[in-house]
Amino acid sequence: MKDRLELKDFYSGFRQAEVIKSYAKLIAKEAEKLNSQLNIMEVCGGHTHTIMRYGLKQLLPPNISFIHGPGCPVCVMPKERIDHAIALAQLSNIILVTLGDMIKVPGSQSSLQDVRANGADVRFVYSPLDSIKIAKENSDKTIIFFAIGFETTTPMTSALINQVIIQDIKNMLFHINHVTVPEPMKVLLDDKENKIDAFIAPAHVSVITGSKIYDEFPRDYQKPVVVSGFEPVDMMESLFMILKQINEKRCEVEVQYSRSVTKDGNRRAQRLNDKFFEKSDSFRWRGIGDIAQSSFRLKDAFRHLDAEVRYRDKLSTAKIDDHKLCICGDILKGKANPKDCRVFGTVCKPSRPLGSCMVSSEGACSAYYRYGDSP
């Protein structure tokens, strides 16, 4: 209980109204010096939820805008890979294990929630390592861990694989869907229609990778990057740092979230990832398309653990597009916001999602629906 109270006190320091308002005044002062509209993309869906939950948009002058990015791992999962999970879950003697956000994500015909209701053994865990207990308690079945997430969760999958090997667990396989942050950022900037002037970079990803992965954006694209924490004071300070860079004619990577992020990141986690994974040639991002070198796959030495290899004859390779009314792709590219969607809050709701941006706890549509939006 004492630890919980201390943690609450710690976070309350990053949510003080007077501090947030003070930063709002500093931001307004810097914004007066701008010559044009400034569009700042927060890459991570967690940042989007902070912006909406604490009403940060309403505190900004009209010449500063947040635009939402593709940093929501559930949102960018294409339908065909959801269909893989569904197909595997329906095979005999299979237990499919994954993280909780995946339950309602629509595939081409149904979701994992639907097939579980119809008798498939689909289980959701908070930690990938919980899969080991499931495997040991069900030695007569094959456990498939459907791994998702950016660089943040990749080390957890690596740790699970490591333990499966160490403990000589024979009944566990992996379907790998880990993706990376810098590659889609480059794709968005290479689009001539992009409106991005600067980035607020993900916090948890950067804890693992270090801030060095963003060096190319100021250098090659002349776009400032600030790595931000998730609290409202973090976000406001990060925004102020970006404005200072622009007004001082600087363009660099800065770390606001210095309490957790270094330039080089968590090298132990990186070494563990390097042991088991290599970059795949391409990965199809939902709503965005194929992006080279933007995901991981198991190295050849560990391909015997790959469910895609073991069950390749059961898994379709067809590409499946989103529903025609869903604009999740444009939202993930920063070209639209959820209120631009004709079916937002009507046909598409968290209880009955049409697209992945409404499903995930990090999805932009979910944030707009949950916290509302200013006119």
Secondary structure in CASP SS format (residue, H / E / C, confidence):
PFRMAT SS
TARGET T0000
AUTHOR 0000-0000-0000
METHOD secondary structure of the structure
MODEL  1
M C 1.00
K H 1.00
D H 1.00
R H 1.00
L H 1.00
E H 1.00
L H 1.00
K H 1.00
D H 1.00
F H 1.00
Y H 1.00
S H 1.00
G C 1.00
F C 1.00
R C 1.00
Q C 1.00
A H 1.00
E H 1.00
V H 1.00
I H 1.00
K H 1.00
S H 1.00
Y H 1.00
A H 1.00
K H 1.00
L H 1.00
I H 1.00
A H 1.00
K H 1.00
E H 1.00
A H 1.00
E C 1.00
K C 1.00
L C 1.00
N C 1.00
S C 1.00
Q C 1.00
L E 1.00
N E 1.00
I E 1.00
M E 1.00
E E 1.00
V E 1.00
C E 1.00
G H 1.00
G H 1.00
H H 1.00
T H 1.00
H H 1.00
T H 1.00
I H 1.00
M H 1.00
R H 1.00
Y C 1.00
G C 1.00
L H 1.00
K H 1.00
Q H 1.00
L H 1.00
L C 1.00
P C 1.00
P C 1.00
N C 1.00
I E 1.00
S E 1.00
F E 1.00
I E 1.00
H E 1.00
G E 1.00
P E 1.00
G E 1.00
C C 1.00
P C 1.00
V C 1.00
C C 1.00
V C 1.00
M C 1.00
P C 1.00
K H 1.00
E H 1.00
R H 1.00
I H 1.00
D H 1.00
H H 1.00
A H 1.00
I H 1.00
A H 1.00
L H 1.00
A H 1.00
Q C 1.00
L C 1.00
S C 1.00
N C 1.00
I E 1.00
I E 1.00
L E 1.00
V E 1.00
T E 1.00
L E 1.00
G H 1.00
D H 1.00
M H 1.00
I H 1.00
K H 1.00
V C 1.00
P C 1.00
G C 1.00
S C 1.00
Q C 1.00
S C 1.00
S C 1.00
L H 1.00
Q H 1.00
D H 1.00
V H 1.00
R H 1.00
A H 1.00
N C 1.00
G C 1.00
A C 1.00
D C 1.00
V E 1.00
R E 1.00
F E 1.00
V E 1.00
Y C 1.00
S C 1.00
P C 1.00
L C 1.00
D H 1.00
S H 1.00
I H 1.00
K H 1.00
I H 1.00
A H 1.00
K H 1.00
E H 1.00
N C 1.00
S C 1.00
D C 1.00
K C 1.00
T E 1.00
I E 1.00
I E 1.00
F E 1.00
F E 1.00
A E 1.00
I E 1.00
G E 1.00
F C 1.00
E C 1.00
T C 1.00
T C 1.00
T H 1.00
P H 1.00
M H 1.00
T H 1.00
S H 1.00
A H 1.00
L H 1.00
I H 1.00
N H 1.00
Q H 1.00
V H 1.00
I H 1.00
I H 1.00
Q C 1.00
D C 1.00
I C 1.00
K C 1.00
N C 1.00
M E 1.00
L E 1.00
F E 1.00
H E 1.00
I E 1.00
N E 1.00
H E 1.00
V E 1.00
T C 1.00
V C 1.00
P H 1.00
E H 1.00
P H 1.00
M H 1.00
K H 1.00
V H 1.00
L H 1.00
L H 1.00
D H 1.00
D C 1.00
K C 1.00
E C 1.00
N C 1.00
K C 1.00
I C 1.00
D C 1.00
A E 1.00
F E 1.00
I E 1.00
A E 1.00
P C 1.00
A H 1.00
H H 1.00
V H 1.00
S H 1.00
V H 1.00
I H 1.00
T H 1.00
G C 1.00
S H 1.00
K H 1.00
I H 1.00
Y H 1.00
D C 1.00
E H 1.00
F H 1.00
P H 1.00
R H 1.00
D H 1.00
Y H 1.00
Q C 1.00
K C 1.00
P C 1.00
V E 1.00
V E 1.00
V E 1.00
S C 1.00
G C 1.00
F C 1.00
E C 1.00
P H 1.00
V H 1.00
D H 1.00
M H 1.00
M H 1.00
E H 1.00
S H 1.00
L H 1.00
F H 1.00
M H 1.00
I H 1.00
L H 1.00
K H 1.00
Q H 1.00
I H 1.00
N H 1.00
E C 1.00
K C 1.00
R C 1.00
C C 1.00
E C 1.00
V E 1.00
E E 1.00
V E 1.00
Q C 1.00
Y C 1.00
S C 1.00
R C 1.00
S C 1.00
V C 1.00
T C 1.00
K C 1.00
D C 1.00
G C 1.00
N C 1.00
R H 1.00
R H 1.00
A H 1.00
Q H 1.00
R H 1.00
L H 1.00
N H 1.00
D H 1.00
K H 1.00
F H 1.00
F E 1.00
E E 1.00
K E 1.00
S C 1.00
D C 1.00
S E 1.00
F E 1.00
R E 1.00
W E 1.00
R C 1.00
G C 1.00
I C 1.00
G E 1.00
D E 1.00
I E 1.00
A E 1.00
Q C 1.00
S C 1.00
S E 1.00
F E 1.00
R E 1.00
L E 1.00
K C 1.00
D H 1.00
A H 1.00
F H 1.00
R H 1.00
H H 1.00
L H 1.00
D E 1.00
A H 1.00
E H 1.00
V H 1.00
R H 1.00
Y C 1.00
R H 1.00
D H 1.00
K H 1.00
L C 1.00
S C 1.00
T C 1.00
A C 1.00
K C 1.00
I C 1.00
D C 1.00
D C 1.00
H C 1.00
K C 1.00
L C 1.00
C C 1.00
I C 1.00
C H 1.00
G H 1.00
D H 1.00
I H 1.00
L H 1.00
K C 1.00
G C 1.00
K C 1.00
A C 1.00
N C 1.00
P H 1.00
K H 1.00
D H 1.00
C C 1.00
R C 1.00
V C 1.00
F E 1.00
G C 1.00
T C 1.00
V C 1.00
C E 1.00
K E 1.00
P C 1.00
S C 1.00
R E 1.00
P C 1.00
L C 1.00
G C 1.00
S H 1.00
C H 1.00
M H 1.00
V C 1.00
S C 1.00
S C 1.00
E C 1.00
G C 1.00
A H 1.00
C H 1.00
S H 1.00
A H 1.00
Y H 1.00
Y H 1.00
R H 1.00
Y H 1.00
G C 1.00
D C 1.00
S C 1.00
P C 1.00
END
